[in-house]
Amino acid sequence: DPSLRMLHVKNQAPWEKPFVPAVQWVLRETSLGDWFFGAVAKPQTVQTILRVIYPAKPEAVDDELVDCILKPGLSSPNATRVFMDFISYSAGPLIQDQLASLGRDQGRAAVWIGWGTADPWEPMEAGRKLYGDLKAVERFQELPLLGHCPMDEAP
């Protein structure tokens, strides 16, 4: 279940190119990032987000799961920095570029991609369009009713 990396510099629309890095810089380098992290690193916010990305089993989003996600990050003095780096990652290799060296035709393992049909952030059809026709991708599997993290939702 690869990411579309929609904020990657290669995937940004021309009009987005000046704004995305500016917003990312402000969040990473000013106190606004600390405020933003503080606003989202709350049990109720995490619970709401998880219920959106795990649509098949919203009842599985309980206090224990929320605590497992929040506790490690909140106990680290670098939690805000790590979170900002994660949401600001718009460079680096793209999976479609890396797939060129994978697949049976390269003497490597076959590539199968699974994608949740109910992913609210990265639509399955966009994933199929981007990855489905690549030579290395032997199979693009729809995962019915699963969301953004199908590997967690239905292991």
Secondary structure per residue as TSV (DSSP state, phi and psi in degrees):
chain	resnum	aa	ss	phi	psi
A	1	D	-	360.0	75.8
A	2	P	-	-72.8	162.3
A	3	S	-	-87.9	152.2
A	4	L	-	-76.5	-19.1
A	5	R	-	52.5	52.9
A	6	M	T	-65.0	-21.3
A	7	L	T	-92.8	-0.8
A	8	H	S	-61.0	142.3
A	9	V	G	-55.1	-33.7
A	10	K	G	-72.5	-20.8
A	11	N	G	-101.0	-1.9
A	12	Q	S	-80.0	141.0
A	13	A	-	-67.0	152.6
A	14	P	T	-52.3	-39.2
A	15	W	T	-70.8	-21.1
A	16	E	T	-80.8	-25.5
A	17	K	T	-54.0	-39.2
A	18	P	T	-79.1	-26.0
A	19	F	H	-84.7	-42.2
A	20	V	H	-58.7	-51.5
A	21	P	H	-63.6	-32.2
A	22	A	H	-65.7	-45.8
A	23	V	H	-64.5	-43.3
A	24	Q	H	-60.8	-41.6
A	25	W	H	-63.3	-45.9
A	26	V	H	-59.7	-43.5
A	27	L	H	-67.2	-38.8
A	28	R	H	-76.2	-36.4
A	29	E	H	-108.0	-2.1
A	30	T	S	-125.4	172.1
A	31	S	H	-69.0	-12.0
A	32	L	H	-61.3	-35.2
A	33	G	H	-63.0	-41.8
A	34	D	H	-62.2	-42.2
A	35	W	H	-63.5	-45.7
A	36	F	H	-61.1	-46.7
A	37	F	H	-59.7	-44.5
A	38	G	H	-60.5	-33.2
A	39	A	H	-73.3	-35.0
A	40	V	H	-93.9	-21.7
A	41	A	S	-85.4	55.2
A	42	K	S	-125.8	145.2
A	43	P	H	-52.4	-46.2
A	44	Q	H	-64.0	-39.6
A	45	T	H	-66.8	-45.8
A	46	V	H	-62.3	-42.2
A	47	Q	H	-61.1	-43.6
A	48	T	H	-62.5	-44.8
A	49	I	H	-63.5	-44.9
A	50	L	H	-63.0	-36.9
A	51	R	H	-67.5	-26.2
A	52	V	H	-75.0	-42.1
A	53	I	H	-86.0	-12.1
A	54	Y	-	-117.1	65.8
A	55	P	T	-68.6	-24.7
A	56	A	T	-70.9	-29.9
A	57	K	-	-139.7	66.1
A	58	P	G	-61.7	-25.1
A	59	E	G	-69.5	-17.8
A	60	A	G	-73.4	-14.2
A	61	V	-	-83.8	89.5
A	62	D	-	-112.3	-179.6
A	63	D	H	-60.5	-35.4
A	64	E	H	-64.3	-44.8
A	65	L	H	-63.2	-45.9
A	66	V	H	-59.7	-42.8
A	67	D	H	-63.9	-39.9
A	68	C	H	-62.9	-30.7
A	69	I	H	-82.0	-43.8
A	70	L	H	-76.6	-43.7
A	71	K	H	-56.1	-50.8
A	72	P	H	-59.8	-42.2
A	73	G	H	-68.9	-40.2
A	74	L	H	-73.6	-19.6
A	75	S	T	-86.2	-7.0
A	76	S	S	-95.3	134.7
A	77	P	T	-68.5	-16.0
A	78	N	T	-101.4	13.9
A	79	A	H	-57.0	-45.4
A	80	T	H	-62.2	-43.7
A	81	R	H	-61.8	-45.0
A	82	V	H	-62.9	-45.2
A	83	F	H	-61.3	-44.9
A	84	M	H	-64.3	-40.5
A	85	D	H	-62.8	-40.1
A	86	F	H	-62.7	-47.5
A	87	I	H	-80.7	-6.6
A	88	S	T	-107.1	8.7
A	89	Y	-	-78.2	98.5
A	90	S	-	-123.8	24.0
A	91	A	-	-131.7	-162.6
A	92	G	S	82.3	178.6
A	93	P	-	-71.1	146.3
A	94	L	-	-99.4	146.0
A	95	I	H	-60.3	-37.6
A	96	Q	H	-64.6	-28.9
A	97	D	H	-74.5	-38.6
A	98	Q	H	-71.3	-29.4
A	99	L	G	-65.5	-19.5
A	100	A	G	-60.1	-26.4
A	101	S	G	-100.2	9.1
A	102	L	-	-114.7	175.5
A	103	G	S	99.7	163.8
A	104	R	G	-61.8	-34.4
A	105	D	G	-66.7	-16.2
A	106	Q	G	-100.6	8.9
A	107	G	T	74.6	19.0
A	108	R	S	-112.4	178.0
A	109	A	-	-66.4	151.4
A	110	A	-	-65.8	149.3
A	111	V	E	-107.3	121.6
A	112	W	E	-116.0	136.6
A	113	I	E	-119.8	129.1
A	114	G	E	-108.3	140.2
A	115	W	E	-140.6	127.4
A	116	G	E	-67.9	127.2
A	117	T	T	-68.6	-20.1
A	118	A	T	-104.5	22.2
A	119	D	-	-64.7	117.7
A	120	P	S	-80.4	-16.0
A	121	W	S	-107.3	-34.5
A	122	E	S	-127.4	92.3
A	123	P	-	-57.3	139.1
A	124	M	H	-56.6	-41.2
A	125	E	H	-63.8	-33.4
A	126	A	H	-67.3	-39.4
A	127	G	H	-65.2	-42.9
A	128	R	H	-62.8	-41.3
A	129	K	H	-63.5	-41.0
A	130	L	H	-77.2	-42.2
A	131	Y	H	-108.7	-24.2
A	132	G	T	-60.7	-31.2
A	133	D	T	-99.9	3.4
A	134	L	-	-68.7	140.6
A	135	K	T	-57.4	-37.3
A	136	A	T	-71.4	-24.1
A	137	V	E	-83.2	107.8
A	138	E	E	-81.9	-29.4
A	139	R	E	-149.5	132.6
A	140	F	E	-115.4	109.7
A	141	Q	E	-103.7	121.1
A	142	E	E	-73.5	136.2
A	143	L	E	-113.1	94.0
A	144	P	T	-56.8	135.7
A	145	L	T	67.9	2.0
A	146	L	-	-93.2	155.2
A	147	G	-	-102.6	-140.8
A	148	H	S	-70.4	-26.8
A	149	C	-	-124.8	68.0
A	150	P	H	-62.0	-27.9
A	151	M	H	-66.7	-24.8
A	152	D	H	-91.4	-36.5
A	153	E	H	-72.5	-37.0
A	154	A	-	-144.0	70.5
A	155	P	-	-63.7	360.0
